[in-house]
């Protein structure tokens, strides 16, 4: 059983940016549950973004991973927790 995830970059016809779709099978979810990560480097496909997916017990545990990484790198956190990042209209 693989612990990888499935992804696709879907180009849109309405001039809006592409949509990154990520499917996380149960085996991949279980693999990430204790903080292990999955990475995706979309620069290899010409998109200027790299993605790291990871799991944690709850939002606080996941947030701590981000905070610790930023602290270690000396990078400020731009906290956008209250902002809605949903794709509109809902697909």
Secondary structure, DSSP 8 states (H G I E B T S, - for coil): -----EEEEE--SSSS--EEEEE--HHHHHHHTTS-EEEEEGGGGT-S-EEEEE--SSHHHHHHHHHHHHHHHT------TTS----SS--
